[in-house]
Amino acid sequence: MFSHIMVGANDTAASKAFYDAIFAAMGVAPGFADDKGRVFWMTPAGIFAITPPIDGQPASGANGGTIGFAAANTDMADAWHAAGLANGGTACEDAPGVRSGGMGPLYLAYLRDPAGNKLCAMHRMAA
């Protein structure tokens, strides 16, 4: 359904270090920058990118917005979370763990990136 996701970054170097770390935990190669200062991570499932805002205003996270990344297992979600904390991310929501609801058991780990964007690593567990 999605071709790409792009979020704003106030400090692209700090954000690149953060995303390189969390994506490495998921087996994704480091991002590469273009001549406009945007950074891209290419995967078979789509593209993730960061950019300084075009309008020159500060980047900010969406209130109520979350970008979710699929984790193959709980260990990957935990590694993703730890890599984010070690590279400028901040914990948000509850600690990584199992949540139960209408979609069955999910293992969720939440972070905010250096610009405040809310992220989640999610692993769908067997019912």
Sequence and secondary structure as in RCSB ss.txt:
>XXXX:A:sequence
MFSHIMVGANDTAASKAFYDAIFAAMGVAPGFADDKGRVFWMTPAGIFAITPPIDGQPASGANGGTIGFAAANTD
MADAWHAAGLANGGTACEDAPGVRSGGMGPLYLAYLRDPAGNKLCAMHRMAA
>XXXX:A:secstr
  SEEEEE SSHHHHHHHHHHHHHTTT    EE TTS EEEEETTEEEEEE  TTSS     TT  EEEE SSHH
HHHHHHHHHHHTT EE SS SEEE STT  EEEEEEE TT  EEEEEEE   
